[in-house]
Amino acid sequence: MERVYVIPLRKVKNVPRTIRSPRAVRYVKEFIGKHMKTDDIKIDASVNEKIWERGIQKIPPKIKVKAVQEEDGSVAVTLVE
């Protein structure tokens, strides 16, 4: 199964600015886990680089990702350009 999601990260901006990027990565895992109904999630380096692109304080307001569920139940998350 393959799906494309636009994940809003505006809610993450309500945390202290020194922990925004790590919290955004955790939020992406939580969002994908809720929508794909699995706990085994692997985030690609491109998604991590996009979140950390402008540093720890200035995260993007939203990101577009592609989630692909493998046969064993794990989900691989990659960035869509």
C-alpha positions in Angstrom: 0.0 0.0 0.0 1.3 3.4 -0.9 0.0 6.8 0.2 1.0 10.4 -0.1 0.4 12.7 3.0 0.9 16.4 3.6 1.8 16.5 7.3 1.1 19.8 9.0 3.9 20.8 11.4 2.4 24.0 12.7 1.3 22.4 16.0 5.0 21.6 16.7 5.7 25.3 16.8 3.9 25.6 20.2 6.9 24.0 22.0 10.1 25.7 23.1 12.2 26.7 20.1 15.2 24.7 21.1 13.4 21.3 20.7 11.3 22.0 17.6 13.1 19.8 15.1 13.4 16.7 17.3 9.7 17.1 18.2 8.8 17.4 14.5 10.5 14.1 13.7 8.6 12.4 16.5 5.4 14.0 15.3 5.9 12.6 11.7 6.3 9.1 13.2 3.2 9.6 15.3 1.2 10.9 12.3 2.2 8.0 10.0 1.6 5.5 12.8 -1.9 6.7 13.3 -2.8 6.8 9.6 -1.1 3.6 8.5 -2.0 1.7 11.7 1.5 0.4 12.5 4.3 1.0 15.0 7.3 -0.1 12.7 8.1 3.2 10.9 11.4 4.0 9.1 12.0 7.6 8.2 14.3 8.3 5.2 17.2 10.6 5.6 15.7 13.1 3.1 12.7 13.7 5.4 15.0 14.3 8.4 17.2 16.6 6.3 14.1 18.6 5.2 13.0 19.1 8.8 16.5 20.1 10.0 17.3 22.2 6.8 17.0 25.6 8.6 18.2 24.4 12.0 16.6 23.3 15.2 14.3 26.4 15.6 12.8 27.0 12.1 10.9 24.0 11.0 8.9 24.0 7.8 5.1 24.6 8.2 4.3 21.4 6.4 6.0 18.6 4.5 4.8 16.2 1.8 5.8 12.6 2.2 5.1 9.2 0.6 4.5 6.3 3.0 4.9 2.8 1.5 3.8 -0.2 3.6 5.8 -3.4 3.0 4.5 -6.9 3.2 5.9 -7.4 6.7 4.0 -4.4 8.1 6.8 -1.9 8.3 6.3 1.5 6.7 9.0 3.4 4.8 8.6 7.2 4.7 10.3 9.2 2.0 10.1 12.9 0.8 8.0 13.8 -2.2 9.3 16.7 -4.4 
